[in-house]
Amino acid sequence: MPLCDVQWVLGPVHLSTTQLYLTPAPTEVIAEVLAHHQRRLAAAQAPPQPLDKEPGGGYRPESLATLFSKHPS
């Protein structure tokens, strides 16, 4: 959550007051790092996903034409 959102919810006058909430507990950091590595390991071991066979990757052709058509400057 952005610090400015925390400030808005808690209502302190100075942003520096909410910076107290930025310091995580060591156990939180360790748990997040371990979870990150588990996700990376699982992703590396997962079978590759098939590529989308639909032209345009499933986007509406008219949207792609608008985005990628050449417009005069």
C-alpha positions as CSV (number, residue, x, y, z in Angstrom):
1,M,0.0,0.0,0.0
2,P,1.4,3.4,-0.8
3,L,2.6,5.4,2.1
4,C,0.3,8.3,1.1
5,D,-2.7,5.9,1.4
6,V,-1.6,4.9,4.9
7,Q,-1.3,8.6,5.8
8,W,-4.8,9.3,4.5
9,V,-6.3,6.4,6.5
10,L,-4.5,7.2,9.7
11,G,-4.7,11.0,9.3
12,P,-1.3,12.1,10.7
13,V,-0.3,15.6,9.8
14,H,3.3,14.7,8.6
15,L,4.2,12.0,6.2
16,S,7.3,11.2,8.4
17,T,4.9,10.0,11.1
18,T,3.6,7.3,8.9
19,Q,7.1,6.1,8.0
20,L,7.1,4.2,11.3
21,Y,4.9,1.7,9.5
22,L,7.5,1.0,6.8
23,T,9.8,-1.1,8.9
24,P,8.7,-4.8,8.5
25,A,9.4,-7.4,11.2
26,P,12.4,-9.6,10.3
27,T,10.0,-12.7,10.3
28,E,7.8,-10.9,7.6
29,V,10.8,-10.2,5.4
30,I,12.1,-13.8,5.7
31,A,8.6,-15.2,5.0
32,E,8.2,-13.0,1.9
33,V,11.6,-13.9,0.5
34,L,11.0,-17.6,1.0
35,A,7.6,-17.3,-0.7
36,H,9.2,-15.4,-3.6
37,H,11.7,-18.1,-4.1
38,Q,9.0,-20.8,-3.9
39,R,7.0,-19.0,-6.6
40,R,10.1,-18.7,-8.9
41,L,10.9,-22.4,-8.4
42,A,7.4,-23.5,-9.1
43,A,7.3,-21.3,-12.3
44,A,10.6,-22.7,-13.5
45,Q,9.3,-26.3,-13.0
46,A,5.9,-25.7,-14.5
47,P,5.3,-27.0,-18.1
48,P,5.4,-24.2,-20.7
49,Q,2.1,-22.7,-21.5
50,P,0.9,-23.0,-25.1
51,L,1.0,-19.8,-27.1
52,D,-2.2,-18.2,-28.0
53,K,-3.2,-19.4,-31.5
54,E,-5.7,-16.6,-32.1
55,P,-4.4,-13.8,-34.3
56,G,-4.0,-10.6,-32.3
57,G,-3.7,-12.5,-29.0
58,G,-7.4,-12.3,-28.4
59,Y,-7.6,-8.5,-28.7
60,R,-10.3,-6.9,-30.8
61,P,-9.0,-6.4,-34.4
62,E,-10.5,-2.9,-34.5
63,S,-8.6,-1.9,-31.3
64,L,-5.3,-3.3,-32.8
65,A,-5.9,-1.4,-36.0
66,T,-6.4,1.8,-34.1
67,L,-3.3,1.4,-32.0
68,F,-1.0,0.3,-34.8
69,S,-2.2,2.1,-37.9
70,K,0.0,4.8,-39.3
71,H,-1.3,8.3,-38.7
72,P,0.1,11.3,-40.4
73,S,2.0,13.6,-38.0
